Amino acid sequence: MKNLESREDIELLVNSFYDKVVKDETIGFFFKDVVKVDWDKHLPKMYSFWESILFGQMSYKGNPMAVHFPINQMEAMEKKHFEKWLELWKQTIEENFTGQNASMAITKSENIANLMAYKMEMARKL
C-alpha cells in the first residue's frame, strides 16, 4: 500500500474505480446506456477534479452538480446509486492506498455522494 500523493496515483485510482463502475449492475448503466460516456474526455476531467479536491491544484474547471441534473432528468439518480458509487470508490481506495490523502478522498467522496443524492432527489420533486 502506498500513499495517495501524485497525479499518477489519482489516475490509477480513477481508472481502477471506473473499471469497477462499468461492470456494476447498479450504476454501470448510467455510464454505458444513459450517458454513453466518452471515456477519453471523462477520465481526464475526473483526474483533474480529484487532483483539485485532494491537492488543491485547481486543474478542474467545471460544475459537477450542473452536469448531473440533465442525467437525473433522463434517469433518476437515487440514493442507492450514490451509495453504490461511494462503496466502489472506498473499495478502490482501500485496495490501493493508505495515508492522509486516502482518508481525505473517502471523506470528500462521502460529502459529495450525500450532497449529490440530496440535490438530485430535490430536483425530481420540483
MMTF fields as JSON, N, C-alpha, C and O atoms, coordinates in Angstrom:
{
  "mmtfVersion": "1.0.0",
  "mmtfProducer": "UNKNOWN",
  "numBonds": 503,
  "numAtoms": 504,
  "numGroups": 126,
  "numChains": 1,
  "numModels": 1,
  "chainsPerModel": [1],
  "groupsPerChain": [126],
  "chainIdList": ["A"],
  "bondAtomList": [4, 2, 8, 6, 12, 10, 16, 14, 20, 18, 24, 22, 28, 26, 32, 30, 36, 34, 40, 38, 44, 42, 48, 46, 52, 50, 56, 54, 60, 58, 64, 62, 68, 66, 72, 70, 76, 74, 80, 78, 84, 82, 88, 86, 92, 90, 96, 94, 100, 98, 104, 102, 108, 106, 112, 110, 116, 114, 120, 118, 124, 122, 128, 126, 132, 130, 136, 134, 140, 138, 144, 142, 148, 146, 152, 150, 156, 154, 160, 158, 164, 162, 168, 166, 172, 170, 176, 174, 180, 178, 184, 182, 188, 186, 192, 190, 196, 194, 200, 198, 204, 202, 208, 206, 212, 210, 216, 214, 220, 218, 224, 222, 228, 226, 232, 230, 236, 234, 240, 238, 244, 242, 248, 246, 252, 250, 256, 254, 260, 258, 264, 262, 268, 266, 272, 270, 276, 274, 280, 278, 284, 282, 288, 286, 292, 290, 296, 294, 300, 298, 304, 302, 308, 306, 312, 310, 316, 314, 320, 318, 324, 322, 328, 326, 332, 330, 336, 334, 340, 338, 344, 342, 348, 346, 352, 350, 356, 354, 360, 358, 364, 362, 368, 366, 372, 370, 376, 374, 380, 378, 384, 382, 388, 386, 392, 390, 396, 394, 400, 398, 404, 402, 408, 406, 412, 410, 416, 414, 420, 418, 424, 422, 428, 426, 432, 430, 436, 434, 440, 438, 444, 442, 448, 446, 452, 450, 456, 454, 460, 458, 464, 462, 468, 466, 472, 470, 476, 474, 480, 478, 484, 482, 488, 486, 492, 490, 496, 494, 500, 498],
  "bondOrderList": [1, 1, 1, 1, 1, 1, 1, 1, 1, 1, 1, 1, 1, 1, 1, 1, 1, 1, 1, 1, 1, 1, 1, 1, 1, 1, 1, 1, 1, 1, 1, 1, 1, 1, 1, 1, 1, 1, 1, 1, 1, 1, 1, 1, 1, 1, 1, 1, 1, 1, 1, 1, 1, 1, 1, 1, 1, 1, 1, 1, 1, 1, 1, 1, 1, 1, 1, 1, 1, 1, 1, 1, 1, 1, 1, 1, 1, 1, 1, 1, 1, 1, 1, 1, 1, 1, 1, 1, 1, 1, 1, 1, 1, 1, 1, 1, 1, 1, 1, 1, 1, 1, 1, 1, 1, 1, 1, 1, 1, 1, 1, 1, 1, 1, 1, 1, 1, 1, 1, 1, 1, 1, 1, 1, 1],
  "groupList": [{"groupName": "MET", "atomNameList": ["N", "CA", "C", "O"], "elementList": ["N", "C", "C", "O"], "formalChargeList": [0, 0, 0, 0], "bondAtomList": [1, 0, 2, 1, 3, 2], "bondOrderList": [1, 1, 2], "singleLetterCode": "M", "chemCompType": "L-PEPTIDE LINKING"}, {"groupName": "LYS", "atomNameList": ["N", "CA", "C", "O"], "elementList": ["N", "C", "C", "O"], "formalChargeList": [0, 0, 0, 0], "bondAtomList": [1, 0, 2, 1, 3, 2], "bondOrderList": [1, 1, 2], "singleLetterCode": "K", "chemCompType": "L-PEPTIDE LINKING"}, {"groupName": "ASN", "atomNameList": ["N", "CA", "C", "O"], "elementList": ["N", "C", "C", "O"], "formalChargeList": [0, 0, 0, 0], "bondAtomList": [1, 0, 2, 1, 3, 2], "bondOrderList": [1, 1, 2], "singleLetterCode": "N", "chemCompType": "L-PEPTIDE LINKING"}, {"groupName": "LEU", "atomNameList": ["N", "CA", "C", "O"], "elementList": ["N", "C", "C", "O"], "formalChargeList": [0, 0, 0, 0], "bondAtomList": [1, 0, 2, 1, 3, 2], "bondOrderList": [1, 1, 2], "singleLetterCode": "L", "chemCompType": "L-PEPTIDE LINKING"}, {"groupName": "GLU", "atomNameList": ["N", "CA", "C", "O"], "elementList": ["N", "C", "C", "O"], "formalChargeList": [0, 0, 0, 0], "bondAtomList": [1, 0, 2, 1, 3, 2], "bondOrderList": [1, 1, 2], "singleLetterCode": "E", "chemCompType": "L-PEPTIDE LINKING"}, {"groupName": "SER", "atomNameList": ["N", "CA", "C", "O"], "elementList": ["N", "C", "C", "O"], "formalChargeList": [0, 0, 0, 0], "bondAtomList": [1, 0, 2, 1, 3, 2], "bondOrderList": [1, 1, 2], "singleLetterCode": "S", "chemCompType": "L-PEPTIDE LINKING"}, {"groupName": "ARG", "atomNameList": ["N", "CA", "C", "O"], "elementList": ["N", "C", "C", "O"], "formalChargeList": [0, 0, 0, 0], "bondAtomList": [1, 0, 2, 1, 3, 2], "bondOrderList": [1, 1, 2], "singleLetterCode": "R", "chemCompType": "L-PEPTIDE LINKING"}, {"groupName": "ASP", "atomNameList": ["N", "CA", "C", "O"], "elementList": ["N", "C", "C", "O"], "formalChargeList": [0, 0, 0, 0], "bondAtomList": [1, 0, 2, 1, 3, 2], "bondOrderList": [1, 1, 2], "singleLetterCode": "D", "chemCompType": "L-PEPTIDE LINKING"}, {"groupName": "ILE", "atomNameList": ["N", "CA", "C", "O"], "elementList": ["N", "C", "C", "O"], "formalChargeList": [0, 0, 0, 0], "bondAtomList": [1, 0, 2, 1, 3, 2], "bondOrderList": [1, 1, 2], "singleLetterCode": "I", "chemCompType": "L-PEPTIDE LINKING"}, {"groupName": "VAL", "atomNameList": ["N", "CA", "C", "O"], "elementList": ["N", "C", "C", "O"], "formalChargeList": [0, 0, 0, 0], "bondAtomList": [1, 0, 2, 1, 3, 2], "bondOrderList": [1, 1, 2], "singleLetterCode": "V", "chemCompType": "L-PEPTIDE LINKING"}, {"groupName": "PHE", "atomNameList": ["N", "CA", "C", "O"], "elementList": ["N", "C", "C", "O"], "formalChargeList": [0, 0, 0, 0], "bondAtomList": [1, 0, 2, 1, 3, 2], "bondOrderList": [1, 1, 2], "singleLetterCode": "F", "chemCompType": "L-PEPTIDE LINKING"}, {"groupName": "TYR", "atomNameList": ["N", "CA", "C", "O"], "elementList": ["N", "C", "C", "O"], "formalChargeList": [0, 0, 0, 0], "bondAtomList": [1, 0, 2, 1, 3, 2], "bondOrderList": [1, 1, 2], "singleLetterCode": "Y", "chemCompType": "L-PEPTIDE LINKING"}, {"groupName": "THR", "atomNameList": ["N", "CA", "C", "O"], "elementList": ["N", "C", "C", "O"], "formalChargeList": [0, 0, 0, 0], "bondAtomList": [1, 0, 2, 1, 3, 2], "bondOrderList": [1, 1, 2], "singleLetterCode": "T", "chemCompType": "L-PEPTIDE LINKING"}, {"groupName": "GLY", "atomNameList": ["N", "CA", "C", "O"], "elementList": ["N", "C", "C", "O"], "formalChargeList": [0, 0, 0, 0], "bondAtomList": [1, 0, 2, 1, 3, 2], "bondOrderList": [1, 1, 2], "singleLetterCode": "G", "chemCompType": "PEPTIDE LINKING"}, {"groupName": "TRP", "atomNameList": ["N", "CA", "C", "O"], "elementList": ["N", "C", "C", "O"], "formalChargeList": [0, 0, 0, 0], "bondAtomList": [1, 0, 2, 1, 3, 2], "bondOrderList": [1, 1, 2], "singleLetterCode": "W", "chemCompType": "L-PEPTIDE LINKING"}, {"groupName": "HIS", "atomNameList": ["N", "CA", "C", "O"], "elementList": ["N", "C", "C", "O"], "formalChargeList": [0, 0, 0, 0], "bondAtomList": [1, 0, 2, 1, 3, 2], "bondOrderList": [1, 1, 2], "singleLetterCode": "H", "chemCompType": "L-PEPTIDE LINKING"}, {"groupName": "PRO", "atomNameList": ["N", "CA", "C", "O"], "elementList": ["N", "C", "C", "O"], "formalChargeList": [0, 0, 0, 0], "bondAtomList": [1, 0, 2, 1, 3, 2], "bondOrderList": [1, 1, 2], "singleLetterCode": "P", "chemCompType": "L-PEPTIDE LINKING"}, {"groupName": "GLN", "atomNameList": ["N", "CA", "C", "O"], "elementList": ["N", "C", "C", "O"], "formalChargeList": [0, 0, 0, 0], "bondAtomList": [1, 0, 2, 1, 3, 2], "bondOrderList": [1, 1, 2], "singleLetterCode": "Q", "chemCompType": "L-PEPTIDE LINKING"}, {"groupName": "ALA", "atomNameList": ["N", "CA", "C", "O"], "elementList": ["N", "C", "C", "O"], "formalChargeList": [0, 0, 0, 0], "bondAtomList": [1, 0, 2, 1, 3, 2], "bondOrderList": [1, 1, 2], "singleLetterCode": "A", "chemCompType": "L-PEPTIDE LINKING"}],
  "groupTypeList": [0, 1, 2, 3, 4, 5, 6, 4, 7, 8, 4, 3, 3, 9, 2, 5, 10, 11, 7, 1, 9, 9, 1, 7, 4, 12, 8, 13, 10, 10, 10, 1, 7, 9, 9, 1, 9, 7, 14, 7, 1, 15, 3, 16, 1, 0, 11, 5, 10, 14, 4, 5, 8, 3, 10, 13, 17, 0, 5, 11, 1, 13, 2, 16, 0, 18, 9, 15, 10, 16, 8, 2, 17, 0, 4, 18, 0, 4, 1, 1, 15, 10, 4, 1, 14, 3, 4, 3, 14, 1, 17, 12, 8, 4, 4, 2, 10, 12, 13, 17, 2, 18, 5, 0, 18, 8, 12, 1, 5, 4, 2, 8, 18, 2, 3, 0, 18, 11, 1, 0, 4, 0, 18, 6, 1, 3],
  "groupIdList": [1, 2, 3, 4, 5, 6, 7, 8, 9, 10, 11, 12, 13, 14, 15, 16, 17, 18, 19, 20, 21, 22, 23, 24, 25, 26, 27, 28, 29, 30, 31, 32, 33, 34, 35, 36, 37, 38, 39, 40, 41, 42, 43, 44, 45, 46, 47, 48, 49, 50, 51, 52, 53, 54, 55, 56, 57, 58, 59, 60, 61, 62, 63, 64, 65, 66, 67, 68, 69, 70, 71, 72, 73, 74, 75, 76, 77, 78, 79, 80, 81, 82, 83, 84, 85, 86, 87, 88, 89, 90, 91, 92, 93, 94, 95, 96, 97, 98, 99, 100, 101, 102, 103, 104, 105, 106, 107, 108, 109, 110, 111, 112, 113, 114, 115, 116, 117, 118, 119, 120, 121, 122, 123, 124, 125, 126],
  "secStructList": [7, 3, 3, 7, 7, 1, 2, 2, 2, 2, 2, 2, 2, 2, 2, 2, 2, 2, 2, 2, 2, 2, 2, 7, 6, 6, 6, 2, 2, 0, 0, 0, 0, 0, 1, 7, 7, 7, 2, 2, 2, 2, 2, 2, 2, 2, 2, 2, 2, 2, 2, 2, 2, 2, 2, 7, 7, 7, 7, 7, 7, 1, 7, 2, 2, 2, 2, 2, 2, 2, 2, 2, 2, 2, 1, 7, 7, 7, 2, 2, 2, 2, 2, 2, 2, 2, 2, 2, 2, 2, 2, 2, 2, 2, 2, 2, 3, 3, 1, 2, 2, 2, 2, 2, 2, 2, 2, 2, 2, 2, 2, 2, 2, 2, 2, 2, 2, 2, 2, 2, 2, 2, 2, 2, 2, 7],
  "xCoordList": [0.849, 0.0, 0.891, 1.919, 0.475, 1.256, 0.369, -0.858, 1.007, 0.277, -0.273, 0.321, -1.395, -2.013, -1.402, -1.748, -0.479, 0.289, 0.614, 1.319, 0.127, 0.502, -0.64, -1.608, -0.504, -1.459, -1.5, -2.572, -0.354, -0.303, -1.104, -1.777, -1.028, -1.822, -3.315, -4.105, -3.687, -5.094, -5.55, -6.656, -4.718, -5.077, -5.296, -6.248, -4.429, -4.607, -5.914, -6.677, -6.168, -7.387, -8.634, -9.537, -8.675, -9.847, -10.045, -11.169, -8.987, -9.105, -9.588, -10.458, -9.032, -9.438, -10.889, -11.637, -11.272, -12.65, -13.627, -14.613, -13.36, -14.301, -14.307, -15.3, -13.227, -13.252, -14.333, -15.033, -14.462, -15.497, -16.886, -17.845, -16.971, -18.26, -18.933, -20.111, -18.208, -18.843, -19.325, -20.2, -18.765, -19.185, -20.315, -20.915, -20.596, -21.568, -23.004, -23.326, -23.853, -25.246, -26.082, -27.076, -25.704, -26.494, -26.271, -27.225, -25.024, -24.75, -24.078, -24.005, -23.6, -22.889, -23.717, -23.182, -25.012, -25.878, -25.931, -26.147, -25.733, -25.705, -24.595, -24.781, -23.47, -22.289, -22.344, -21.942, -22.851, -22.863, -24.086, -23.971, -25.259, -26.51, -27.165, -27.663, -27.165, -27.854, -27.008, -27.466, -25.781, -24.908, -24.042, -23.689, -23.713, -22.775, -21.482, -21.1, -20.832, -19.655, -18.545, -18.217, -17.988, -16.771, -15.614, -15.268, -15.028, -14.009, -12.758, -12.086, -12.442, -11.268, -11.444, -10.461, -12.684, -12.956, -13.234, -12.79, -13.978, -14.412, -13.251, -13.141, -12.4, -11.34, -10.402, -10.128, -9.895, -9.047, -9.755, -9.123, -11.064, -11.817, -11.825, -11.68, -11.996, -12.023, -10.639, -10.542, -9.582, -8.232, -8.074, -7.595, -8.473, -8.335, -9.245, -8.855, -10.455, -11.384, -10.762, -10.715, -10.289, -9.736, -8.39, -8.057, -7.627, -6.375, -6.672, -5.958, -7.715, -8.114, -8.607, -8.238, -9.435, -10.015, -8.951, -8.956, -8.046, -7.093, -5.806, -5.223, -5.366, -4.057, -4.135, -3.109, -5.349, -5.505, -4.884, -4.542, -4.734, -4.087, -4.961, -4.452, -6.258, -7.212, -7.101, -7.23, -6.868, -6.782, -8.156, -8.304, -9.162, -10.51, -11.276, -11.306, -11.891, -12.776, -14.13, -14.251, -15.127, -16.443, -17.346, -16.951, -18.571, -19.579, -20.201, -21.138, -19.687, -20.17, -21.665, -22.335, -22.183, -23.612, -24.439, -25.384, -24.075, -24.818, -24.787, -25.753, -23.708, -23.583, -24.551, -25.035, -24.83, -25.654, -27.16, -27.937, -27.58, -29.033, -29.68, -30.738, -29.101, -29.733, -29.776, -30.713, -28.771, -28.764, -29.915, -30.624, -30.09, -31.16, -32.536, -33.477, -32.654, -33.929, -34.157, -35.295, -33.087, -33.215, -33.506, -34.33, -32.816, -32.936, -32.676, -31.626, -33.619, -33.492, -32.205, -31.938, -31.424, -30.22, -30.626, -30.814, -30.755, -31.302, -30.204, -29.054, -30.602, -29.661, -28.905, -27.702, -29.594, -28.947, -27.819, -26.827, -27.967, -26.924, -25.683, -24.553, -25.915, -24.78, -24.121, -22.91, -24.917, -24.345, -23.444, -22.381, -23.855, -23.034, -21.768, -20.679, -21.912, -20.754, -19.749, -18.552, -20.243, -19.389, -18.739, -17.552, -19.493, -18.956, -17.8, -16.756, -17.98, -16.936, -15.722, -14.584, -15.962, -14.869, -14.023, -12.796, -14.702, -13.983, -13.197, -12.041, -13.838, -13.192, -11.921, -10.887, -12.003, -10.861, -9.731, -8.563, -10.072, -9.051, -8.389, -7.163, -9.204, -8.67, -7.826, -6.941, -8.087, -7.288, -5.922, -4.988, -5.806, -4.617, -3.804, -2.601, -4.438, -3.771, -4.005, -4.925, -3.127, -3.218, -2.819, -2.38, -2.975, -2.482, -3.551, -4.734, -3.092, -3.973, -4.793, -5.995, -4.171, -4.908, -5.929, -6.995, -5.611, -6.584, -7.796, -8.938, -7.535, -8.636, -9.446, -10.674, -8.748, -9.451, -10.28, -11.379, -9.777, -10.539, -11.832, -12.849, -11.801, -13.014, -13.972, -15.164, -13.45, -14.301, -14.947, -16.146, -14.149, -14.68, -15.733, -16.759, -15.491, -16.449, -17.762, -18.832, -17.688, -18.914, -19.733, -20.952, -19.057, -19.752, -20.363, -21.504, -19.602, -20.085, -21.305, -22.32, -21.2, -22.3, -23.571, -24.662, -23.425, -24.606, -25.239, -26.46, -24.419, -24.943, -25.594, -26.678, -24.932, -25.483, -26.804, -27.766, -26.864, -28.1, -29.233, -30.348, -28.953, -29.967, -30.424, -31.624, -29.484, -29.823, -30.593, -31.523, -30.219, -30.925, -32.357, -33.293, -32.516, -33.86, -34.721, -35.874, -34.156, -34.905, -35.285, -36.394, -34.39, -34.665, -35.818, -36.615, -35.914, -37.005, -38.341, -39.38, -38.34, -39.593, -40.111, -41.262, -39.278, -39.702, -40.574, -41.018],
  "yCoordList": [-1.177, 0.0, 1.236, 1.287, 2.21, 3.435, 4.628, 4.536, 5.743, 6.982, 7.483, 7.268, 8.142, 8.8, 10.195, 11.064, 10.411, 11.647, 12.318, 13.328, 11.793, 12.388, 12.272, 11.542, 12.993, 12.896, 11.453, 10.935, 10.815, 9.42, 8.503, 7.581, 8.761, 7.978, 8.198, 7.255, 9.438, 9.745, 9.038, 8.499, 9.036, 8.345, 6.861, 6.283, 6.237, 4.823, 4.626, 3.707, 5.483, 5.387, 5.532, 4.698, 6.578, 6.85, 5.731, 5.267, 5.304, 4.232, 2.933, 2.257, 2.585, 1.356, 1.443, 0.468, 2.618, 2.838, 2.657, 1.932, 3.309, 3.214, 1.829, 1.447, 1.069, -0.338, -1.089, -1.932, -0.783, -1.409, -0.874, -1.635, 0.426, 1.077, 0.509, 0.152, 0.421, -0.027, -1.471, -1.867, -2.257, -3.65, -3.812, -4.882, -2.745, -2.831, -2.741, -1.883, -3.634, -3.678, -2.517, -2.151, -1.933, -0.856, 0.479, 1.231, 0.792, 2.113, 2.093, 3.129, 0.965, 0.911, 1.391, 1.981, 1.144, 1.532, 3.042, 3.502, 3.824, 5.279, 5.675, 6.539, 5.045, 5.383, 4.777, 5.408, 3.533, 2.823, 3.148, 3.312, 3.24, 3.339, 4.717, 5.195, 5.351, 6.633, 7.752, 8.484, 7.877, 8.968, 8.568, 9.4, 7.284, 6.792, 7.61, 8.298, 7.505, 8.307, 8.137, 7.026, 9.255, 9.282, 9.275, 10.306, 8.104, 7.936, 8.772, 9.181, 9.026, 9.856, 11.285, 11.978, 11.724, 13.068, 13.03, 13.897, 12.006, 11.942, 11.695, 12.377, 10.742, 10.383, 11.552, 11.794, 12.289, 13.438, 14.474, 15.104, 14.653, 15.573, 15.066, 15.841, 13.757, 13.178, 13.241, 13.466, 13.047, 13.206, 14.625, 14.819, 15.603, 16.998, 17.324, 18.06, 16.774, 17.003, 16.544, 17.309, 15.306, 14.776, 15.405, 15.547, 15.776, 16.486, 17.832, 18.247, 18.502, 19.777, 19.571, 20.32, 18.563, 18.295, 17.883, 18.352, 17.01, 16.444, 17.24, 17.295, 17.851, 18.502, 20.011, 20.69, 20.547, 21.985, 22.52, 23.7, 21.659, 22.071, 22.961, 23.653, 22.954, 23.768, 23.523, 24.451, 22.305, 21.955, 21.646, 21.584, 21.452, 21.151, 22.434, 23.336, 22.496, 23.606, 22.993, 22.243, 23.302, 22.752, 22.819, 23.281, 22.347, 22.323, 20.932, 20.661, 20.051, 18.667, 18.541, 17.676, 19.397, 19.316, 19.599, 18.873, 20.647, 21.026, 19.93, 19.76, 19.197, 18.108, 16.967, 16.282, 16.766, 15.626, 15.881, 14.931, 17.128, 17.404, 16.87, 16.247, 17.08, 16.524, 14.994, 14.398, 14.373, 12.903, 12.461, 11.504, 13.161, 12.872, 13.008, 12.318, 13.893, 14.029, 12.855, 12.431, 12.332, 11.178, 9.898, 9.082, 9.737, 8.531, 8.95, 9.517, 8.677, 9.117, 8.596, 7.394, 9.526, 9.184, 9.195, 10.253, 8.008, 7.855, 7.591, 7.313, 7.688, 7.49, 6.175, 6.125, 5.108, 3.804, 3.849, 3.132, 4.679, 4.803, 5.486, 5.077, 6.527, 7.23, 6.371, 6.447, 5.561, 4.638, 3.616, 3.284, 3.119, 2.153, 2.83, 2.263, 4.049, 4.823, 4.961, 4.744, 5.32, 5.519, 4.208, 4.183, 3.138, 1.827, 1.437, 0.987, 1.606, 1.247, 2.166, 1.714, 3.444, 4.409, 4.049, 3.989, 3.808, 3.454, 2.15, 2.04, 1.188, -0.106, 0.078, -0.521, 0.897, 1.125, 1.826, 1.475, 2.8, 3.484, 2.491, 2.406, 1.748, 0.829, -0.289, -0.821, -0.648, -1.67, -1.148, -1.928, 0.165, 0.718, 1.695, 1.84, 2.367, 3.483, 3.501, 2.881, 4.242, 4.474, 5.919, 6.626, 6.346, 7.66, 8.737, 8.482, 9.953, 11.091, 11.433, 11.679, 11.454, 11.8, 10.727, 11.04, 9.476, 8.404, 8.588, 8.449, 8.902, 9.162, 10.377, 10.376, 11.415, 12.618, 12.317, 12.851, 11.478, 11.113, 10.4, 10.561, 9.627, 8.956, 9.976, 9.983, 10.826, 11.836, 12.757, 13.028, 13.233, 14.13, 13.413, 14.002, 12.152, 11.407, 11.186, 11.204, 10.981, 10.836, 12.124, 12.089, 13.248, 14.539, 14.752, 15.2, 14.431, 14.589, 13.695, 14.152, 12.439, 11.492, 11.937, 11.897, 12.355, 12.791, 14.031, 14.105, 15.0, 16.231, 15.961, 16.468, 15.169, 14.865, 14.107, 14.423, 13.134, 12.368, 13.289, 13.192, 14.17, 15.107, 16.045, 16.223, 16.637, 17.598, 16.931, 17.524, 15.712, 15.012, 14.668, 14.772, 14.262, 13.967, 15.232, 15.201, 16.337, 17.599, 18.038, 18.525, 17.873, 18.276, 17.458, 17.98, 16.192, 15.356, 15.751, 15.457, 16.416, 16.827, 18.146, 18.509, 18.863, 20.17, 20.021, 21.019],
  "zCoordList": [0.0, 0.0, 0.0, 0.675, -0.761, -0.822, -0.541, -0.581, -0.258, -0.058, -1.384, -2.441, -1.313, -2.464, -2.521, -1.72, -3.484, -3.401, -4.73, -4.741, -5.844, -7.129, -8.139, -7.925, -9.219, -10.333, -10.839, -11.153, -10.918, -11.384, -10.464, -10.927, -9.152, -8.2, -8.432, -8.391, -8.673, -8.941, -10.215, -10.26, -11.236, -12.475, -12.231, -12.755, -11.445, -11.095, -10.336, -10.632, -9.365, -8.569, -9.441, -9.386, -10.231, -11.067, -12.1, -12.294, -12.749, -13.745, -13.106, -13.655, -11.96, -11.267, -10.807, -10.879, -10.335, -9.899, -11.053, -10.923, -12.175, -13.299, -13.933, -14.553, -13.795, -14.221, -13.444, -14.003, -12.171, -11.338, -11.708, -11.835, -11.876, -12.136, -13.373, -13.328, -14.468, -15.719, -15.651, -16.42, -14.743, -14.587, -13.578, -13.469, -12.844, -11.765, -12.287, -13.109, -11.798, -12.247, -11.732, -12.36, -10.607, -10.012, -10.708, -10.91, -11.081, -11.649, -13.02, -13.681, -13.447, -14.729, -15.903, -16.841, -15.86, -16.984, -17.196, -18.318, -16.12, -16.295, -17.27, -18.127, -17.125, -17.919, -19.316, -20.294, -19.4, -20.684, -21.539, -22.753, -20.905, -21.656, -21.62, -22.639, -20.464, -20.327, -20.928, -21.805, -20.454, -20.898, -22.097, -22.932, -22.16, -23.188, -23.123, -24.07, -21.969, -21.636, -22.669, -23.085, -23.061, -23.871, -22.873, -22.297, -22.681, -21.645, -21.904, -20.958, -23.144, -23.458, -22.96, -22.696, -22.833, -22.303, -20.798, -20.047, -20.38, -18.987, -18.018, -17.0, -18.322, -17.379, -17.069, -15.893, -18.064, -17.712, -16.837, -15.989, -17.038, -16.174, -14.736, -13.791, -14.585, -13.248, -12.586, -11.379, -13.36, -12.798, -12.256, -11.138, -13.043, -12.632, -11.448, -10.542, -11.461, -10.355, -9.034, -8.07, -8.99, -7.751, -7.415, -6.238, -8.405, -8.142, -7.475, -6.562, -7.93, -7.32, -5.896, -4.992, -5.698, -4.38, -3.364, -2.225, -3.779, -2.826, -2.681, -1.598, -3.765, -3.739, -3.936, -3.919, -4.125, -4.305, -5.581, -5.656, -6.594, -7.839, -8.711, -9.593, -8.478, -9.231, -10.741, -11.539, -11.109, -12.53, -13.119, -14.339, -12.264, -12.738, -12.988, -12.152, -14.148, -14.496, -14.832, -15.801, -14.05, -14.338, -13.131, -12.06, -13.322, -12.285, -12.267, -13.018, -11.414, -11.427, -11.149, -11.713, -10.287, -9.975, -11.235, -11.542, -11.948, -13.16, -14.211, -14.955, -14.282, -15.261, -14.932, -15.834, -13.654, -13.258, -13.331, -13.426, -13.29, -13.351, -14.633, -14.544, -15.817, -17.025, -17.034, -17.566, -16.452, -16.357, -15.462, -15.772, -14.36, -13.407, -14.052, -13.661, -15.037, -15.759, -16.703, -16.903, -17.28, -18.182, -17.42, -17.834, -16.299, -15.474, -14.031, -13.73, -13.143, -11.752, -11.118, -11.104, -10.599, -9.839, -8.368, -7.768, -7.805, -6.466, -5.444, -5.784, -4.184, -3.079, -3.226, -2.97, -3.637, -3.776, -4.81, -4.678, -5.823, -6.841, -6.266, -6.53, -5.48, -4.866, -3.789, -3.585, -3.107, -2.119, -2.797, -2.274, -3.941, -4.679, -5.2, -5.114, -5.743, -6.208, -5.068, -5.254, -3.897, -2.73, -2.296, -1.971, -2.291, -1.923, -2.84, -2.366, -4.142, -5.102, -4.983, -5.111, -4.74, -4.566, -3.339, -3.416, -2.196, -0.97, -1.157, -0.748, -1.77, -2.013, -2.842, -2.546, -3.866, -4.734, -3.987, -4.153, -3.178, -2.372, -1.423, -1.352, -0.702, 0.312, -0.29, 0.379, -1.533, -2.219, -2.663, -2.851, -2.831, -3.457, -2.612, -2.831, -1.651, -0.992, 0.51, 1.042, 1.159, 2.593, 2.854, 1.947, 4.089, 4.456, 4.486, 4.263, 4.771, 4.976, 3.734, 3.842, 2.565, 1.345, 0.978, 0.447, 1.254, 1.009, 1.92, 1.485, 3.183, 4.12, 3.693, 3.773, 3.237, 2.79, 1.539, 1.392, 0.645, -0.553, -0.174, -0.849, 0.882, 1.358, 1.976, 1.666, 2.842, 3.487, 2.455, 2.518, 1.512, 0.474, -0.36, -0.701, -0.69, -1.509, -0.757, -1.365, 0.548, 1.338, 1.281, 1.11, 1.424, 1.343, -0.038, -0.157, -1.075, -2.448, -2.692, -3.217, -2.315, -2.544, -1.821, -2.39, -0.578, 0.194, -0.418, -0.552, -0.786, -1.374, -2.733, -3.021, -3.551, -4.879, -4.745, -5.445, -3.876, -3.697, -3.264, -3.777, -2.333, -1.852, -2.97, -3.18, -3.679, -4.739, -5.879, -6.425, -6.24, -7.311, -6.875, -7.668, -5.624, -5.111, -5.119, -5.547, -4.647, -4.619, -6.032, -6.251, -6.975, -8.367, -8.943, -9.723, -8.57, -9.087, -8.507, -9.099, -7.356, -6.711, -7.244, -6.998, -7.967, -8.49, -9.72, -10.287]
}
